[in-house]
Amino acid sequence: MSAAATPEVLWAQRSNKTDAAKNFIYLTISVPDVQPSNLKLDLKPQSLTFSGHSDSLKRDYHLELEFYAEIDKEESKINHTAKNIEMVLRKKELKEEFWPRLLKDSKKVHFLKTDFDKWVDEDEQDEAPEDDLGNMGGMGGMPGMGDMSSMMGGAGGDFGGIDFSKLGGGMGGEEGEEEGEEEDDDEEMPELEEDEASEKPASKIEEVA
């Protein structure tokens, strides 16, 4: 049996000095199709250990992380879907400043990447879309649904509820604009013909005069 591979890990964060609900880490372990029976996740205040087997990739994965600072395990949320394991880890210390990094060790690791879909700069947190936080909170607010979401196509649910609706809405808007422009063009054509027709009699009258 081959050695377990290290999965890709995406992360982003929010910080707040007074509101604990806005003081957290987004963490996503990118391993698809891990059955609940093949998933082991041990979350502690200063560390995370993950082991799982991907049915579609036919590989074992293992991950150990030691956090830069402590998290509140009881207030953290985990959502296991068919495409990954998503977590919202509540920072234990209320602080206005961002963590300088996710891990205690400052050495860079190849598997850890910034989640640019969720990342905002420290001074732009107030401008972050509210539905971004709401989506994560909603997933974590359904205890016991992790296993069911993976078996019933949790990934599909995520796509249907978020990505496709936004993409579909945007595409629909563009198509609507294009159709509207075409209609405007059609409406303008008869007016041009009328203008030409009205100009011709005037020129003839001038010639006769």
C-alpha positions as semicolon CSV with decimal commas, in nm:
position;residue;x (nm);y (nm);z (nm)
1;M;0,000;0,000;0,000
2;S;0,134;0,342;-0,094
3;A;0,195;0,608;0,168
4;A;-0,091;0,846;0,243
5;A;-0,087;1,169;0,044
6;T;-0,122;1,516;0,191
7;P;-0,442;1,688;0,071
8;E;-0,464;2,045;-0,050
9;V;-0,581;2,281;0,224
10;L;-0,744;2,619;0,156
11;W;-0,782;2,886;0,424
12;A;-0,902;3,238;0,485
13;Q;-0,991;3,431;0,799
14;R;-1,194;3,706;0,965
15;S;-1,115;3,895;1,283
16;N;-1,319;4,104;1,523
17;K;-1,238;4,244;1,864
18;T;-1,594;4,244;2,000
19;D;-1,802;3,995;1,798
20;A;-1,690;3,633;1,845
21;A;-1,908;3,518;1,555
22;K;-1,692;3,727;1,320
23;N;-1,361;3,602;1,455
24;F;-1,283;3,276;1,277
25;I;-1,083;3,070;1,027
26;Y;-1,223;2,923;0,706
27;L;-1,055;2,587;0,645
28;T;-1,125;2,349;0,354
29;I;-0,963;2,008;0,311
30;S;-0,992;1,927;-0,060
31;V;-1,051;1,553;-0,070
32;P;-1,361;1,434;-0,263
33;D;-1,577;1,128;-0,208
34;V;-1,470;1,032;0,142
35;Q;-1,728;0,804;0,301
36;P;-1,812;0,883;0,665
37;S;-1,684;0,539;0,763
38;N;-1,345;0,624;0,607
39;L;-1,315;0,967;0,765
40;K;-1,128;1,047;1,087
41;L;-1,114;1,407;1,202
42;D;-0,965;1,503;1,539
43;L;-1,004;1,873;1,616
44;K;-0,828;2,012;1,922
45;P;-0,776;2,369;2,050
46;Q;-0,433;2,394;1,889
47;S;-0,429;2,119;1,627
48;L;-0,617;1,927;1,362
49;T;-0,561;1,570;1,242
50;F;-0,738;1,432;0,936
51;S;-0,732;1,089;0,775
52;G;-0,955;0,974;0,491
53;H;-0,984;0,756;0,183
54;S;-1,114;0,900;-0,144
55;D;-1,323;0,647;-0,337
56;S;-1,300;0,835;-0,667
57;L;-0,924;0,904;-0,643
58;K;-0,855;0,565;-0,480
59;R;-0,602;0,717;-0,241
60;D;-0,551;0,754;0,132
61;Y;-0,493;1,104;0,268
62;H;-0,348;1,224;0,597
63;L;-0,302;1,571;0,741
64;E;-0,171;1,717;1,066
65;L;-0,189;2,089;1,141
66;E;-0,070;2,282;1,445
67;F;-0,244;2,618;1,461
68;Y;-0,080;2,955;1,516
69;A;-0,311;3,018;1,813
70;E;-0,595;2,844;1,994
71;I;-0,942;2,786;1,853
72;D;-1,270;2,728;2,035
73;K;-1,355;2,368;1,949
74;E;-1,709;2,389;2,087
75;E;-1,798;2,687;1,868
76;S;-1,634;2,553;1,552
77;K;-1,840;2,401;1,271
78;I;-1,771;2,118;1,028
79;N;-1,952;2,039;0,703
80;H;-1,862;1,715;0,526
81;T;-1,977;1,706;0,162
82;A;-1,905;1,480;-0,133
83;K;-1,637;1,718;-0,262
84;N;-1,450;1,826;0,053
85;I;-1,453;1,889;0,427
86;E;-1,531;2,251;0,512
87;M;-1,478;2,403;0,854
88;V;-1,532;2,731;1,032
89;L;-1,292;2,736;1,325
90;R;-1,373;2,998;1,589
91;K;-1,065;3,181;1,713
92;K;-1,048;3,166;2,092
93;E;-0,898;3,512;2,139
94;L;-1,103;3,811;2,029
95;K;-0,861;4,027;1,838
96;E;-0,887;4,296;1,575
97;E;-0,572;4,188;1,393
98;F;-0,549;3,890;1,160
99;W;-0,339;3,590;1,246
100;P;-0,008;3,641;1,059
101;R;-0,037;3,282;0,936
102;L;-0,246;2,969;0,993
103;L;0,025;2,744;1,133
104;K;0,248;2,776;1,437
105;D;0,557;2,704;1,227
106;S;0,643;2,992;0,995
107;K;0,792;2,754;0,738
108;K;0,591;2,749;0,416
109;V;0,423;2,423;0,319
110;H;0,331;2,331;-0,037
111;F;-0,020;2,200;0,037
112;L;-0,151;2,512;0,215
113;K;-0,303;2,779;-0,009
114;T;-0,505;3,096;0,034
115;D;-0,876;3,056;-0,038
116;F;-0,920;3,364;-0,256
117;D;-1,295;3,303;-0,288
118;K;-1,332;3,377;0,083
119;W;-1,034;3,599;0,156
120;V;-1,066;3,972;0,227
121;D;-0,802;4,213;0,346
122;E;-0,798;4,298;0,713
123;D;-0,910;4,658;0,654
124;E;-1,188;4,556;0,414
125;Q;-1,376;4,309;0,636
126;D;-1,672;4,543;0,682
127;E;-1,720;4,544;0,305
128;A;-1,726;4,163;0,278
129;P;-2,060;4,026;0,149
130;E;-2,285;3,926;0,435
131;D;-2,414;3,618;0,251
132;D;-2,059;3,482;0,253
133;L;-2,073;3,451;0,632
134;G;-2,434;3,339;0,622
135;N;-2,361;3,048;0,390
136;M;-2,094;2,908;0,617
137;G;-2,302;2,960;0,930
138;G;-2,598;2,787;0,767
139;M;-2,394;2,480;0,684
140;G;-2,263;2,454;1,035
141;G;-2,608;2,510;1,177
142;M;-2,727;2,166;1,071
143;P;-2,566;1,923;1,316
144;G;-2,568;1,563;1,203
145;M;-2,625;1,657;0,840
146;G;-2,264;1,605;0,736
147;D;-2,296;1,233;0,662
148;M;-2,631;1,274;0,496
149;S;-2,509;1,554;0,271
150;S;-2,225;1,339;0,144
151;M;-2,451;1,043;0,070
152;M;-2,722;1,250;-0,092
153;G;-2,488;1,459;-0,303
154;G;-2,402;1,743;-0,071
155;A;-2,169;1,886;-0,331
156;G;-2,454;1,910;-0,576
157;G;-2,656;2,092;-0,317
158;D;-2,378;2,344;-0,269
159;F;-2,350;2,408;-0,640
160;G;-2,724;2,433;-0,687
161;G;-2,768;2,673;-0,399
162;I;-2,474;2,900;-0,463
163;D;-2,268;2,883;-0,779
164;F;-2,521;2,791;-1,043
165;S;-2,786;3,029;-0,920
166;K;-2,543;3,318;-0,934
167;L;-2,402;3,217;-1,269
168;G;-2,748;3,153;-1,409
169;G;-2,872;3,487;-1,285
170;G;-2,574;3,665;-1,437
171;M;-2,610;3,490;-1,770
172;G;-2,981;3,553;-1,777
173;G;-2,918;3,920;-1,717
174;E;-2,669;3,939;-2,003
175;E;-2,902;3,762;-2,240
176;G;-3,182;3,992;-2,139
177;E;-2,964;4,293;-2,210
178;E;-2,862;4,159;-2,549
179;E;-3,223;4,091;-2,641
180;G;-3,317;4,437;-2,524
181;E;-3,043;4,589;-2,741
182;E;-3,162;4,395;-3,044
183;E;-3,516;4,517;-2,989
184;D;-3,392;4,872;-2,963
185;D;-3,210;4,833;-3,295
186;D;-3,523;4,702;-3,461
187;E;-3,725;4,991;-3,332
188;E;-3,473;5,245;-3,456
189;M;-3,470;5,120;-3,816
190;P;-3,822;5,238;-3,913
191;E;-3,745;5,581;-3,771
192;L;-3,443;5,614;-4,000
193;E;-3,657;5,523;-4,301
194;E;-3,915;5,779;-4,201
195;D;-3,647;6,044;-4,170
196;E;-3,517;5,967;-4,519
197;A;-3,868;5,973;-4,659
198;S;-3,942;6,309;-4,501
199;E;-3,618;6,459;-4,633
200;K;-3,679;6,359;-4,997
201;P;-4,002;6,558;-5,053
202;A;-3,841;6,863;-4,902
203;S;-3,552;6,847;-5,149
204;K;-3,791;6,815;-5,445
205;I;-3,984;7,120;-5,337
206;E;-3,663;7,319;-5,320
207;E;-3,571;7,213;-5,676
208;V;-3,911;7,316;-5,811
209;A;-3,886;7,651;-5,639
